[in-house]
Amino acid sequence: MSAWQVHGKIDFLSLSEDELAALCEAKGWLSFRARQLLARQNRFPASFDEFTELPKDLRAELAKEYAIPSVTIAKKQTSKDGTVKYLFTLWDGHQVESVFMRYRHGNSLCISTQVGCRMGCAFCASGLDGLVRNLAPSEMLLQAVAAGRDTGHRVDSIVMMGTGEPLDNFDASVRFIQMAGRVDGLCVGQRHISLSTSGLCDKIAKLAEYDLGITLSISLHSPFGEVRSKLMPVNKRWSVGDVVDAA
């Protein structure tokens, strides 16, 4: 079952299709309930009260074990070109940023994958306090949902380049990519998702095993090892050559 939790309960919006089916089987519910749960999950509900296709006793049963996270807009700044910078408050009070950008080819959203970051890059304020916690797949999805609902425009592509190192939150990042492409959900296909990494070579190799159709971006900042090590401590573990080979 899903490893992500909200207020001590299982995060419903981070459940995979297989996990939804397993949930219904464990409870002895008929198989069509799994399809109903998936359809409702893809609409990103705020509470189980919205699950009107389920009897009240089933909704109450879900609410005992599962919870739905929230991502709300705490602040936003809009530039003249239509770019919108969001500060989102998560269900536990922690905050992350996202940036909605308008282009001729569509609208792109830069999302965060962690609260804080452990990479310690010299040029980045995100890691000043280190890593606070990882985001769940649902919290990544909900950044796009919130931005889309606020602007009234569809998010056509996603860049995983906000706060955090996506590959340091590997399982959640992969689950997010897989869930983002659901046709009845966010509907952002893998070829429209770019994952940016500081160069975690072991995780790059692991990512390749999933055969995802995403774009891999490397935050290089300098091709010179000595300079890069001063800017990015990760270079002391994996050199520029290692990162290029892994990519």
Accessible surface in RSA format (square Angstrom, percent):
REM  Atomic radii and reference values for relative SASA: ProtOr
REM  Chains: A
REM  Algorithm: Lee & Richards
REM  Probe-radius: 1.40
REM  Slices: 20
REM RES _ NUM      All-atoms   Total-Side   Main-Chain    Non-polar    All polar
REM                ABS   REL    ABS   REL    ABS   REL    ABS   REL    ABS   REL
RES MET A   1   118.28  61.3  49.38  32.7  68.90 164.0  50.40  42.9  67.87  89.9
RES SER A   2    11.41   9.6   0.00   0.0  11.41  26.3   1.82   3.9   9.59  13.4
RES ALA A   3    90.07  82.8  56.41  87.1  33.65  76.6  66.43  93.5  23.64  62.6
RES TRP A   4    44.04  17.7  41.63  20.1   2.41   5.7  32.70  17.4  11.34  18.4
RES GLN A   5   104.09  58.2  85.13  62.2  18.96  45.1  20.72  44.1  83.37  63.2
RES VAL A   6     2.94   1.9   2.94   2.7   0.00   0.0   2.94   2.6   0.00   0.0
RES HIS A   7   127.24  69.5  97.73  67.9  29.51  75.5  76.48  78.8  50.76  59.1
RES GLY A   8    64.09  79.0   0.00   N/A  64.09  79.0  30.16  82.8  33.93  76.0
RES LYS A   9    78.20  38.2  74.98  46.0   3.22   7.7  41.89  37.7  36.31  38.7
RES ILE A  10    34.32  19.5  34.32  25.6   0.00   0.0  34.32  24.7   0.00   0.0
RES ASP A  11     0.30   0.2   0.30   0.3   0.00   0.0   0.06   0.1   0.25   0.2
RES PHE A  12     0.00   0.0   0.00   0.0   0.00   0.0   0.00   0.0   0.00   0.0
RES LEU A  13     1.53   0.9   0.61   0.4   0.92   2.3   0.61   0.4   0.92   2.5
RES SER A  14     0.00   0.0   0.00   0.0   0.00   0.0   0.00   0.0   0.00   0.0
RES LEU A  15     0.00   0.0   0.00   0.0   0.00   0.0   0.00   0.0   0.00   0.0
RES SER A  16    24.82  21.0  24.53  32.7   0.30   0.7  20.74  44.2   4.09   5.7
RES GLU A  17    93.81  53.9  85.88  65.0   7.93  18.9  24.32  47.0  69.49  56.7
RES ASP A  18   118.62  83.1 111.69 111.2   6.93  16.4  31.57  74.3  87.05  86.8
RES GLU A  19    26.11  15.0  25.35  19.2   0.75   1.8  15.81  30.6  10.30   8.4
RES LEU A  20     1.22   0.7   1.22   0.9   0.00   0.0   1.22   0.9   0.00   0.0
RES ALA A  21    49.05  45.1  44.05  68.0   5.00  11.4  44.93  63.3   4.12  10.9
RES ALA A  22    47.02  43.2  41.25  63.7   5.77  13.1  43.46  61.2   3.56   9.4
RES LEU A  23     1.93   1.1   0.56   0.4   1.37   3.5   1.93   1.4   0.00   0.0
RES CYS A  24     2.48   1.9   2.48   2.8   0.00   0.0   2.48   6.3   0.00   0.0
RES GLU A  25   143.32  82.3 123.61  93.5  19.71  46.9  49.68  96.1  93.64  76.5
RES ALA A  26    91.89  84.5  47.65  73.5  44.23 100.6  59.64  84.0  32.25  85.4
RES LYS A  27    46.94  22.9  17.65  10.8  29.30  69.8  18.88  17.0  28.06  29.9
RES GLY A  28    65.53  80.8   0.00   N/A  65.53  80.8  34.30  94.1  31.23  69.9
RES TRP A  29    33.47  13.4  17.60   8.5  15.87  37.3  16.84   9.0  16.63  27.0
RES LEU A  30   126.71  70.6 121.45  86.9   5.26  13.2 124.29  87.3   2.42   6.5
RES SER A  31    86.43  73.0  73.03  97.5  13.40  30.9  49.93 106.3  36.50  51.1
RES PHE A  32    69.75  34.9  69.07  42.8   0.68   1.8  69.07  41.9   0.68   1.9
RES ARG A  33    38.83  16.3  38.83  19.8   0.00   0.0   0.46   0.6  38.38  23.3
RES ALA A  34    16.84  15.5  15.15  23.4   1.69   3.8  15.42  21.7   1.42   3.8
RES ARG A  35   155.76  65.4 150.16  76.5   5.61  13.4  74.88 102.3  80.88  49.0
RES GLN A  36    45.69  25.5  41.20  30.1   4.49  10.7  21.99  46.8  23.70  18.0
RES LEU A  37     0.53   0.3   0.49   0.4   0.04   0.1   0.53   0.4   0.00   0.0
RES LEU A  38    39.77  22.1  39.77  28.5   0.00   0.0  39.77  27.9   0.00   0.0
RES ALA A  39    40.72  37.4  34.01  52.5   6.71  15.3  38.86  54.7   1.86   4.9
RES ARG A  40    29.88  12.5  29.88  15.2   0.00   0.0   0.00   0.0  29.88  18.1
RES GLN A  41     2.99   1.7   2.55   1.9   0.45   1.1   2.55   5.4   0.45   0.3
RES ASN A  42    14.85  10.2   9.51   9.2   5.34  12.9   1.27   3.1  13.58  13.1
RES ARG A  43   130.76  54.9 117.10  59.7  13.66  32.5  52.87  72.3  77.90  47.2
RES PHE A  44    24.42  12.2  19.33  12.0   5.09  13.3  19.33  11.7   5.09  14.6
RES PRO A  45     4.93   3.6   0.35   0.3   4.58  16.6   2.16   1.8   2.77  17.2
RES ALA A  46    81.73  75.1  57.47  88.7  24.25  55.2  64.21  90.4  17.52  46.4
RES SER A  47    43.81  37.0  40.60  54.2   3.21   7.4  35.72  76.1   8.09  11.3
RES PHE A  48    17.85   8.9  16.13  10.0   1.72   4.5  16.23   9.8   1.62   4.6
RES ASP A  49   111.88  78.4 103.10 102.6   8.78  20.8  27.34  64.3  84.54  84.3
RES GLU A  50    69.64  40.0  62.79  47.5   6.85  16.3  33.51  64.8  36.14  29.5
RES PHE A  51     0.16   0.1   0.16   0.1   0.00   0.0   0.16   0.1   0.00   0.0
RES THR A  52    99.72  70.9  77.16  78.2  22.56  53.8  57.17  76.8  42.56  64.3
RES GLU A  53    55.60  31.9  30.25  22.9  25.36  60.4  39.41  76.2  16.19  13.2
RES LEU A  54     2.69   1.5   0.31   0.2   2.38   6.0   1.27   0.9   1.42   3.8
RES PRO A  55    58.02  42.3  45.24  41.2  12.78  46.4  57.40  47.4   0.62   3.8
RES LYS A  56   163.50  79.8 154.43  94.8   9.07  21.6  98.08  88.3  65.42  69.7
RES ASP A  57    96.16  67.4  82.86  82.5  13.30  31.5  47.90 112.7  48.26  48.1
RES LEU A  58    23.91  13.3  23.91  17.1   0.00   0.0  23.91  16.8   0.00   0.0
RES ARG A  59    45.30  19.0  44.47  22.7   0.83   2.0  10.30  14.1  35.00  21.2
RES ALA A  60    53.45  49.1  43.93  67.8   9.52  21.6  51.52  72.6   1.92   5.1
RES GLU A  61    59.89  34.4  59.08  44.7   0.80   1.9  19.38  37.5  40.51  33.1
RES LEU A  62     0.00   0.0   0.00   0.0   0.00   0.0   0.00   0.0   0.00   0.0
RES ALA A  63    37.11  34.1  35.29  54.5   1.82   4.1  35.59  50.1   1.52   4.0
RES LYS A  64   157.06  76.6 133.85  82.1  23.21  55.3  83.52  75.2  73.54  78.3
RES GLU A  65    78.43  45.0  70.57  53.4   7.86  18.7  32.08  62.0  46.35  37.8
RES TYR A  66     8.59   4.0   6.76   3.8   1.84   4.8   0.00   0.0   8.59  10.6
RES ALA A  67    15.26  14.0  12.07  18.6   3.20   7.3  15.26  21.5   0.00   0.0
RES ILE A  68    24.32  13.8   2.90   2.2  21.41  51.6   2.90   2.1  21.41  58.1
RES PRO A  69     5.49   4.0   0.25   0.2   5.24  19.0   0.26   0.2   5.23  32.5
RES SER A  70    52.20  44.1  48.02  64.1   4.18   9.6  36.22  77.1  15.98  22.4
RES VAL A  71    17.42  11.5   0.26   0.2  17.16  41.3   0.26   0.2  17.16  46.5
RES THR A  72    75.55  53.7  71.75  72.7   3.80   9.0  61.57  82.7  13.98  21.1
RES ILE A  73    67.31  38.3  37.96  28.3  29.35  70.7  37.96  27.3  29.35  79.6
RES ALA A  74    53.18  48.9  13.17  20.3  40.01  91.0  22.19  31.2  30.99  82.1
RES LYS A  75   121.56  59.3 114.05  70.0   7.50  17.9  69.51  62.6  52.05  55.4
RES LYS A  76   100.64  49.1  77.45  47.5  23.18  55.2  47.72  43.0  52.91  56.4
RES GLN A  77   100.91  56.4  93.77  68.5   7.14  17.0  34.28  73.0  66.63  50.5
RES THR A  78    90.14  64.1  53.17  53.9  36.97  88.1  44.43  59.7  45.71  69.1
RES SER A  79    55.31  46.7  40.22  53.7  15.09  34.8  48.82 104.0   6.49   9.1
RES LYS A  80   220.94 107.8 178.08 109.3  42.86 102.0 130.31 117.3  90.62  96.5
RES ASP A  81   107.06  75.0  77.74  77.4  29.31  69.3  51.11 120.3  55.95  55.8
RES GLY A  82    14.38  17.7   0.00   N/A  14.38  17.7  14.17  38.9   0.21   0.5
RES THR A  83    33.51  23.8  32.62  33.1   0.89   2.1  22.81  30.6  10.69  16.2
RES VAL A  84     6.41   4.2   6.41   5.8   0.00   0.0   6.41   5.6   0.00   0.0
RES LYS A  85    87.21  42.5  85.35  52.4   1.85   4.4  36.25  32.6  50.96  54.3
RES TYR A  86     0.33   0.2   0.00   0.0   0.33   0.9   0.33   0.3   0.00   0.0
RES LEU A  87    48.50  27.0  47.39  33.9   1.11   2.8  47.39  33.3   1.11   3.0
RES PHE A  88     0.00   0.0   0.00   0.0   0.00   0.0   0.00   0.0   0.00   0.0
RES THR A  89    35.03  24.9  34.25  34.7   0.77   1.8  29.94  40.2   5.09   7.7
RES LEU A  90     4.33   2.4   0.00   0.0   4.33  10.9   0.03   0.0   4.30  11.6
RES TRP A  91    61.76  24.8  39.75  19.2  22.01  51.7  40.65  21.7  21.11  34.3
RES ASP A  92    53.68  37.6  21.27  21.2  32.41  76.6  22.43  52.8  31.25  31.2
RES GLY A  93    49.37  60.9   0.00   N/A  49.37  60.9  28.63  78.6  20.73  46.4
RES HIS A  94    68.63  37.5  64.55  44.9   4.08  10.4  33.84  34.9  34.79  40.5
RES GLN A  95    80.22  44.9  60.61  44.3  19.61  46.7  12.66  27.0  67.56  51.2
RES VAL A  96     3.79   2.5   0.12   0.1   3.67   8.8   3.79   3.3   0.00   0.0
RES GLU A  97    70.36  40.4  68.85  52.1   1.51   3.6  16.44  31.8  53.92  44.0
RES SER A  98     1.49   1.3   0.00   0.0   1.49   3.4   1.49   3.2   0.00   0.0
RES VAL A  99    39.68  26.1  39.68  35.9   0.00   0.0  39.68  34.5   0.00   0.0
RES PHE A 100     0.00   0.0   0.00   0.0   0.00   0.0   0.00   0.0   0.00   0.0
RES MET A 101    39.79  20.6  39.79  26.3   0.00   0.0  15.79  13.4  24.00  31.8
RES ARG A 102    93.53  39.3  71.80  36.6  21.72  51.7  34.54  47.2  58.98  35.7
RES TYR A 103   110.10  51.4  88.76  50.5  21.33  55.5  69.47  52.2  40.63  50.1
RES ARG A 104   256.38 107.6 211.60 107.9  44.78 106.6  90.97 124.3 165.41 100.3
RES HIS A 105   149.36  81.6 110.78  77.0  38.58  98.7  92.27  95.1  57.09  66.4
RES GLY A 106    16.19  20.0   0.00   N/A  16.19  20.0  15.89  43.6   0.30   0.7
RES ASN A 107    22.15  15.3  21.95  21.2   0.20   0.5   0.15   0.4  22.01  21.3
RES SER A 108     6.64   5.6   6.64   8.9   0.00   0.0   4.08   8.7   2.56   3.6
RES LEU A 109     0.00   0.0   0.00   0.0   0.00   0.0   0.00   0.0   0.00   0.0
RES CYS A 110    20.40  15.4  20.32  22.7   0.08   0.2   4.13  10.5  16.27  17.5
RES ILE A 111     0.02   0.0   0.00   0.0   0.02   0.1   0.00   0.0   0.02   0.1
RES SER A 112     0.00   0.0   0.00   0.0   0.00   0.0   0.00   0.0   0.00   0.0
RES THR A 113     1.56   1.1   1.29   1.3   0.26   0.6   0.73   1.0   0.83   1.3
RES GLN A 114     0.01   0.0   0.01   0.0   0.00   0.0   0.00   0.0   0.01   0.0
RES VAL A 115    11.06   7.3  10.88   9.9   0.18   0.4  11.06   9.6   0.00   0.0
RES GLY A 116    10.68  13.2   0.00   N/A  10.68  13.2   7.11  19.5   3.57   8.0
RES CYS A 117    13.01   9.8  12.56  14.0   0.46   1.1   1.90   4.8  11.11  12.0
RES ARG A 118   138.95  58.3 110.98  56.6  27.97  66.6  42.82  58.5  96.13  58.3
RES MET A 119    27.65  14.3  21.05  13.9   6.59  15.7  21.18  18.0   6.47   8.6
RES GLY A 120    41.86  51.6   0.00   N/A  41.86  51.6  27.32  75.0  14.54  32.6
RES CYS A 121    19.51  14.8  11.25  12.5   8.26  19.4   1.31   3.3  18.20  19.6
RES ALA A 122    74.28  68.3  33.55  51.8  40.73  92.6  43.85  61.8  30.43  80.6
RES PHE A 123    99.14  49.6  57.66  35.7  41.49 108.0  70.46  42.7  28.69  82.1
RES CYS A 124    49.00  37.1  39.11  43.6   9.88  23.2  11.29  28.6  37.71  40.7
RES ALA A 125    77.45  71.2  58.26  89.9  19.19  43.7  60.75  85.5  16.71  44.3
RES SER A 126    38.69  32.7  20.49  27.3  18.20  41.9  12.18  25.9  26.51  37.1
RES GLY A 127    16.80  20.7   0.00   N/A  16.80  20.7   4.89  13.4  11.90  26.7
RES LEU A 128   144.24  80.3 111.38  79.7  32.86  82.6 115.25  80.9  29.00  78.0
RES ASP A 129   133.34  93.4 102.08 101.6  31.27  73.9  33.31  78.4 100.03  99.8
RES GLY A 130    25.68  31.7   0.00   N/A  25.68  31.7  23.59  64.7   2.08   4.7
RES LEU A 131    47.42  26.4  17.59  12.6  29.83  75.0  17.59  12.4  29.83  80.3
RES VAL A 132    72.28  47.6  42.98  38.9  29.30  70.6  47.22  41.0  25.06  68.0
RES ARG A 133    53.28  22.4  47.27  24.1   6.01  14.3  45.57  62.3   7.71   4.7
RES ASN A 134    60.65  41.8  49.01  47.4  11.64  28.0  11.27  27.1  49.38  47.7
RES LEU A 135     0.19   0.1   0.00   0.0   0.19   0.5   0.17   0.1   0.02   0.0
RES ALA A 136     9.11   8.4   8.09  12.5   1.02   2.3   8.09  11.4   1.02   2.7
RES PRO A 137     0.00   0.0   0.00   0.0   0.00   0.0   0.00   0.0   0.00   0.0
RES SER A 138     0.36   0.3   0.00   0.0   0.36   0.8   0.36   0.8   0.00   0.0
RES GLU A 139     1.57   0.9   1.57   1.2   0.00   0.0   0.77   1.5   0.80   0.7
RES MET A 140     0.00   0.0   0.00   0.0   0.00   0.0   0.00   0.0   0.00   0.0
RES LEU A 141     2.48   1.4   2.48   1.8   0.00   0.0   2.48   1.7   0.00   0.0
RES LEU A 142    15.64   8.7  15.12  10.8   0.52   1.3  15.12  10.6   0.52   1.4
RES GLN A 143     0.00   0.0   0.00   0.0   0.00   0.0   0.00   0.0   0.00   0.0
RES ALA A 144     1.50   1.4   0.00   0.0   1.50   3.4   0.00   0.0   1.50   4.0
RES VAL A 145    14.18   9.3   8.78   7.9   5.40  13.0  13.69  11.9   0.49   1.3
RES ALA A 146    15.93  14.6   9.06  14.0   6.87  15.6  14.62  20.6   1.31   3.5
RES ALA A 147     0.00   0.0   0.00   0.0   0.00   0.0   0.00   0.0   0.00   0.0
RES GLY A 148    15.74  19.4   0.00   N/A  15.74  19.4  11.71  32.1   4.03   9.0
RES ARG A 149   159.45  66.9 128.27  65.4  31.18  74.2  67.02  91.6  92.42  56.0
RES ASP A 150    55.28  38.7  23.34  23.2  31.93  75.5   9.87  23.2  45.41  45.3
RES THR A 151    26.88  19.1   2.52   2.6  24.36  58.1   9.49  12.7  17.40  26.3
RES GLY A 152    64.41  79.4   0.00   N/A  64.41  79.4  34.16  93.7  30.25  67.8
RES HIS A 153    85.12  46.5  79.64  55.4   5.48  14.0  46.82  48.3  38.30  44.6
RES ARG A 154   123.01  51.6 104.56  53.3  18.45  43.9  71.64  97.9  51.37  31.1
RES VAL A 155     7.00   4.6   2.13   1.9   4.87  11.7   2.13   1.9   4.87  13.2
RES ASP A 156    39.81  27.9  37.93  37.8   1.88   4.4  15.86  37.3  23.96  23.9
RES SER A 157    23.02  19.5  23.02  30.7   0.00   0.0  17.34  36.9   5.68   8.0
RES ILE A 158     1.01   0.6   0.00   0.0   1.01   2.4   0.00   0.0   1.01   2.7
RES VAL A 159    32.06  21.1  32.06  29.0   0.00   0.0  32.06  27.9   0.00   0.0
RES MET A 160     0.00   0.0   0.00   0.0   0.00   0.0   0.00   0.0   0.00   0.0
RES MET A 161    99.37  51.5  78.04  51.6  21.33  50.8  43.46  36.9  55.92  74.1
RES GLY A 162    27.47  33.9   0.00   N/A  27.47  33.9  14.57  40.0  12.90  28.9
RES THR A 163    24.36  17.3  20.70  21.0   3.66   8.7   7.72  10.4  16.64  25.2
RES GLY A 164    15.31  18.9   0.00   N/A  15.31  18.9   0.00   0.0  15.31  34.3
RES GLU A 165     5.79   3.3   3.80   2.9   1.99   4.7   3.40   6.6   2.39   2.0
RES PRO A 166     2.96   2.2   2.96   2.7   0.00   0.0   2.96   2.4   0.00   0.0
RES LEU A 167     0.51   0.3   0.51   0.4   0.00   0.0   0.51   0.4   0.00   0.0
RES ASP A 168    27.61  19.3  16.04  16.0  11.57  27.4   0.00   0.0  27.61  27.5
RES ASN A 169     8.80   6.1   6.65   6.4   2.15   5.2   2.15   5.2   6.65   6.4
RES PHE A 170    11.70   5.9   7.30   4.5   4.39  11.4   7.30   4.4   4.39  12.6
RES ASP A 171    89.88  63.0  81.60  81.2   8.29  19.6  26.34  62.0  63.54  63.4
RES ALA A 172     0.65   0.6   0.20   0.3   0.46   1.0   0.20   0.3   0.46   1.2
RES SER A 173     0.53   0.4   0.53   0.7   0.00   0.0   0.53   1.1   0.00   0.0
RES VAL A 174     7.08   4.7   7.08   6.4   0.00   0.0   7.08   6.1   0.00   0.0
RES ARG A 175    45.51  19.1  44.93  22.9   0.58   1.4   4.37   6.0  41.14  24.9
RES PHE A 176     0.00   0.0   0.00   0.0   0.00   0.0   0.00   0.0   0.00   0.0
RES ILE A 177     0.28   0.2   0.02   0.0   0.27   0.6   0.02   0.0   0.27   0.7
RES GLN A 178    86.44  48.3  67.50  49.3  18.93  45.1  24.49  52.1  61.95  47.0
RES MET A 179    11.11   5.8   7.42   4.9   3.68   8.8   8.00   6.8   3.10   4.1
RES ALA A 180     0.00   0.0   0.00   0.0   0.00   0.0   0.00   0.0   0.00   0.0
RES GLY A 181    27.89  34.4   0.00   N/A  27.89  34.4  11.63  31.9  16.25  36.4
RES ARG A 182    33.37  14.0  25.01  12.7   8.36  19.9  24.76  33.8   8.61   5.2
RES VAL A 183   123.86  81.5 107.21  97.1  16.64  40.1 107.21  93.2  16.64  45.1
RES ASP A 184   116.98  81.9  93.33  92.9  23.65  55.9  24.71  58.2  92.27  92.0
RES GLY A 185    22.80  28.1   0.00   N/A  22.80  28.1   1.17   3.2  21.63  48.4
RES LEU A 186    23.01  12.8  14.66  10.5   8.35  21.0  17.16  12.1   5.85  15.7
RES CYS A 187    46.62  35.3  43.20  48.2   3.42   8.0   7.04  17.8  39.58  42.7
RES VAL A 188     0.26   0.2   0.00   0.0   0.26   0.6   0.26   0.2   0.00   0.0
RES GLY A 189    29.39  36.2   0.00   N/A  29.39  36.2  24.34  66.8   5.04  11.3
RES GLN A 190    56.74  31.7  51.16  37.4   5.58  13.3  15.04  32.0  41.70  31.6
RES ARG A 191   190.05  79.8 166.24  84.7  23.81  56.7  61.53  84.1 128.52  77.9
RES HIS A 192    76.15  41.6  67.99  47.3   8.17  20.9  48.31  49.8  27.85  32.4
RES ILE A 193     1.67   1.0   0.00   0.0   1.67   4.0   0.85   0.6   0.82   2.2
RES SER A 194    20.60  17.4  20.06  26.8   0.54   1.2  17.08  36.4   3.52   4.9
RES LEU A 195     0.33   0.2   0.33   0.2   0.00   0.0   0.33   0.2   0.00   0.0
RES SER A 196     8.37   7.1   5.23   7.0   3.14   7.2   1.34   2.9   7.03   9.8
RES THR A 197     1.34   1.0   0.00   0.0   1.34   3.2   1.34   1.8   0.00   0.0
RES SER A 198     9.07   7.7   7.02   9.4   2.05   4.7   7.03  15.0   2.04   2.9
RES GLY A 199     0.22   0.3   0.00   N/A   0.22   0.3   0.02   0.1   0.19   0.4
RES LEU A 200    14.52   8.1  14.52  10.4   0.00   0.0  14.52  10.2   0.00   0.0
RES CYS A 201    13.86  10.5  11.61  12.9   2.25   5.3  11.77  29.8   2.09   2.3
RES ASP A 202    77.70  54.4  63.05  62.8  14.65  34.6  40.29  94.8  37.41  37.3
RES LYS A 203    53.79  26.2  53.79  33.0   0.00   0.0  28.12  25.3  25.66  27.3
RES ILE A 204     6.58   3.7   5.45   4.1   1.13   2.7   5.45   3.9   1.13   3.1
RES ALA A 205    59.81  55.0  49.24  76.0  10.57  24.1  55.50  78.2   4.31  11.4
RES LYS A 206    79.85  39.0  78.42  48.1   1.43   3.4  43.06  38.8  36.79  39.2
RES LEU A 207    12.49   7.0  11.33   8.1   1.16   2.9  11.33   8.0   1.16   3.1
RES ALA A 208    75.54  69.5  49.19  75.9  26.36  60.0  61.09  86.0  14.45  38.3
RES GLU A 209   141.41  81.2 103.81  78.5  37.60  89.5  45.91  88.8  95.50  78.0
RES TYR A 210    89.91  42.0  68.20  38.8  21.71  56.5  44.64  33.5  45.27  55.8
RES ASP A 211   131.75  92.3 108.99 108.5  22.76  53.8  31.21  73.5 100.54 100.3
RES LEU A 212    31.37  17.5   8.34   6.0  23.03  57.9   8.52   6.0  22.85  61.5
RES GLY A 213    45.51  56.1   0.00   N/A  45.51  56.1  35.58  97.6   9.92  22.2
RES ILE A 214    28.57  16.3   5.93   4.4  22.64  54.6   6.27   4.5  22.30  60.5
RES THR A 215    74.61  53.1  69.51  70.5   5.10  12.1  45.88  61.6  28.73  43.4
RES LEU A 216    54.05  30.1  28.28  20.2  25.77  64.8  28.28  19.9  25.77  69.4
RES SER A 217    31.68  26.8  26.37  35.2   5.31  12.2  18.67  39.8  13.01  18.2
RES ILE A 218    53.24  30.3  26.20  19.5  27.04  65.2  26.58  19.1  26.66  72.4
RES SER A 219    33.32  28.2  25.78  34.4   7.54  17.4  14.27  30.4  19.04  26.7
RES LEU A 220    59.71  33.3  56.34  40.3   3.37   8.5  56.34  39.6   3.37   9.1
RES HIS A 221   106.50  58.2  62.22  43.2  44.28 113.3  46.52  47.9  59.99  69.8
RES SER A 222     8.54   7.2   5.85   7.8   2.68   6.2   5.84  12.4   2.69   3.8
RES PRO A 223    84.01  61.2  67.80  61.8  16.21  58.9  67.80  56.0  16.21 100.7
RES PHE A 224   138.33  69.2 135.27  83.8   3.06   8.0 138.33  83.9   0.00   0.0
RES GLY A 225    36.14  44.6   0.00   N/A  36.14  44.6  24.30  66.7  11.84  26.5
RES GLU A 226   131.73  75.6 117.09  88.6  14.63  34.8  49.62  96.0  82.10  67.0
RES VAL A 227    71.47  47.0  71.47  64.7   0.00   0.0  71.47  62.1   0.00   0.0
RES ARG A 228     0.10   0.0   0.10   0.0   0.00   0.0   0.00   0.0   0.10   0.1
RES SER A 229    24.38  20.6  22.12  29.5   2.26   5.2  12.65  26.9  11.73  16.4
RES LYS A 230   153.20  74.7 128.37  78.8  24.83  59.1  85.68  77.1  67.52  71.9
RES LEU A 231    53.84  30.0  53.83  38.5   0.00   0.0  53.83  37.8   0.00   0.0
RES MET A 232     1.06   0.5   1.06   0.7   0.00   0.0   1.06   0.9   0.00   0.0
RES PRO A 233    55.38  40.4  49.10  44.8   6.29  22.9  49.49  40.9   5.89  36.6
RES VAL A 234    15.62  10.3   6.78   6.1   8.84  21.3  14.78  12.8   0.85   2.3
RES ASN A 235    11.39   7.9   4.69   4.5   6.69  16.1   0.00   0.0  11.39  11.0
RES LYS A 236   159.16  77.6 118.66  72.8  40.50  96.4  74.32  66.9  84.84  90.4
RES ARG A 237   157.00  65.9 139.34  71.0  17.66  42.1  57.05  78.0  99.95  60.6
RES TRP A 238    37.82  15.2  37.55  18.2   0.27   0.6  28.00  14.9   9.82  15.9
RES SER A 239    51.54  43.6  49.42  66.0   2.12   4.9  39.40  83.9  12.14  17.0
RES VAL A 240    25.08  16.5  24.13  21.8   0.95   2.3  24.13  21.0   0.95   2.6
RES GLY A 241    40.22  49.6   0.00   N/A  40.22  49.6  35.31  96.9   4.91  11.0
RES ASP A 242    63.74  44.6  58.57  58.3   5.17  12.2   9.52  22.4  54.22  54.1
RES VAL A 243     1.35   0.9   1.35   1.2   0.00   0.0   1.35   1.2   0.00   0.0
RES VAL A 244    95.61  62.9  84.92  76.9  10.69  25.7  87.14  75.7   8.47  23.0
RES ASP A 245   124.64  87.3  92.70  92.3  31.93  75.5  32.03  75.4  92.61  92.4
RES ALA A 246    35.33  32.5   5.93   9.2  29.40  66.9  17.71  24.9  17.62  46.7
RES ALA A 247    75.19  69.1  20.98  32.4  54.21 123.3  34.21  48.2  40.98 108.6
END  Absolute sums over single chains surface
CHAIN  1 A    12028.6       9126.9       2901.7       6462.6       5566.0
END  Absolute sums over all chains
TOTAL         12028.6       9126.9       2901.7       6462.6       5566.0
